[in-house]
Amino acid sequence: MGVKRQLVDCRKLAEQLGWTIGEEYVDNDISAYSGRKRPAYEAMLEDIAAGRRDAVVVYHADRLTRRPIELEQFLEVVTAAGVRQVRFVAGGDIDVGNGDGLLVLRMLAAVAANESASKSRRVRRKMDEIAAAGLPHGGTRPFGFDADKVTIRPDEAEVIRTLVARFIAGESTRSLATWLNNEGIPTVAGKPWMTTTLRTLLASPRIAGLREHRGEVVGPAVWEPIITAADRDRVLAVMAAKKVSKRRTPQRYLLSGLLRCECGNRLFSSARPNSRRYVCLSGPDHGGCGSTTVVAVPVEELITDAVLYRLDTPELADALAGRAQLDAETAALAETIAADREQLDELAGLYAAKQIPAREWLAARAPIEARISDAERRLARATRSDALAGLVGNGASLRDDWETLGLDRRHAIVAAVLDHAVIARRPGARTFDPTRVQPVWRL
């Protein structure tokens, strides 16, 4: 509404002066102080420079610009084009054709710039105070919360918990995004999920009841957490492990990374025109014997049957009964990671305050980062059996739905139960021999 009123006043002044309006240049919702590109303003400068405009009407000097450097650019253009008629609706009549007028205009621009800078500082300070108090900030409601950004939506919260558990268990964001879209669960904007959007949600401090400000966690939030801080550390550990491995291509083999040759080397996936295989590769980059090959389909079916059967065995239930100790270990790892990150922040603060030199900062930082990296790897390994939540004792029913699960999901379930399987060498074998496969169970 303010822009419309300003346009009306500018038109009235042009009519009083007897000027014909050639064009109106409006950049609505773009601050003259922000430094962002203003298309209409730049178009006006081009038209002035090209001689298509011989006078300018501006509502106020701070509508023209709030940046002194930009004012000088404007004055340079109008001077070069011979435009002396620049009139202002508010703020006094300023003649840009003489020194006094230019001085007044420059002073107005400096005052406007200072007001904008002061306002910006006040806004930043207010945002800092809101963040320190753990209160939410404006914008679109986050997934999992109502419009007040505090009240949890139970249905979306349950989706988030499911996503976190499956991601920790080894399922990829691609597979999870596909699942969300197939289930008809949209984003807050009502759009399909993308892996980047999902990754942001999973790593968000907000869902763990933490307040983030300027890219850093500043403390607990006023809203209740949807997941625990320990689970968020697990998510970050899995993300860090995937970043190190640089694995980006979609998984195509159920048992990738889970098969070993008798020689001790890992079997690698290898596709032929009409079949998929796992092979032991020789050479300097792999170091295997090069003499073990097994067709993928039968060994994958054999391991799948064994895993689904094992899900219903008392031995697996007994193994999972010892999870209390494992949970204590993962909680301890999460606390260690949090403490080390806090120490890194303190160290950075000392360096920023010039209380320690760069040499001491770098020397102290290296072992802390090494501890964090090691703890994140251990945490990622320790949490793999989360893939079995709700599946123990349900192997028979899971068999019916097995093929409908994504490949990442199936791999995560197998990897939670199976540490690896050893494939015996059978040079020249033309048929699959189940006795070649020796599973080594994780649980």
Sequence and secondary structure as in RCSB ss.txt:
>XXXX:A:sequence
MGVKRQLVDCRKLAEQLGWTIGEEYVDNDISAYSGRKRPAYEAMLEDIAAGRRDAVVVYHADRLTRRPIELEQFL
EVVTAAGVRQVRFVAGGDIDVGNGDGLLVLRMLAAVAANESASKSRRVRRKMDEIAAAGLPHGGTRPFGFDADKV
TIRPDEAEVIRTLVARFIAGESTRSLATWLNNEGIPTVAGKPWMTTTLRTLLASPRIAGLREHRGEVVGPAVWEP
IITAADRDRVLAVMAAKKVSKRRTPQRYLLSGLLRCECGNRLFSSARPNSRRYVCLSGPDHGGCGSTTVVAVPVE
ELITDAVLYRLDTPELADALAGRAQLDAETAALAETIAADREQLDELAGLYAAKQIPAREWLAARAPIEARISDA
ERRLARATRSDALAGLVGNGASLRDDWETLGLDRRHAIVAAVLDHAVIARRPGARTFDPTRVQPVWRL
>XXXX:A:secstr
 HHHHHHHHHHHHHHHHT         TT  SSS    HHHHHHHHHHHTTS SEEEES HHHH S HHHHHHHH
HHHHHHT  EEEESSS    TTSHHHHHHHHHHHHHHHHHHHHHHHHHHHHHHHHHHTT   SSS  TTB TTSS
SB HHHHHHHHHHHHHHHTT  HHHHHHHHHHTT   TTS    HHHHHHHHH SGGGTEEEETTEEEEE SS  
SS HHHHHHHHHHHHHHHHHT  S    TTTTTEEETTS B EEEEETTEEEEE   STTT   S  EEEHHHHH
HHHHHHHHHHTTSHHHHHHHHTHHHHHHHHHHHHHHHHHHHHHHHHHHHHHHTTSS HHHHHHHHHHHHHHHHHH
HHHHHHHTGGGGGTTTTT HHHHHHHGGGS HHHHHHHHHHHEEEEEE   TT  S  GGGEEEEE  
